[in-house]
């Protein structure tokens, strides 16, 4: 299995962990080759709320400033 850094979800300015990580399987061998973070319903809802709250300001930001 490939060693990857532990990652979390960045939601509304804070790093949050989700539910246990999910294995990524090699389809040819079914060997676990990595793990990725998952998110429960609460974390997804929080992320959606944060994105909706930030959308107006982000949408008004010129593309050059976003890059």
Protein Blocks (a to p, Z undefined) as FASTA:
>chain_A
ZZdddddddeehiacddddddddddfklopafbdcddddfklmmmmmmmmmmmmmmmmmp
cfklmZZ
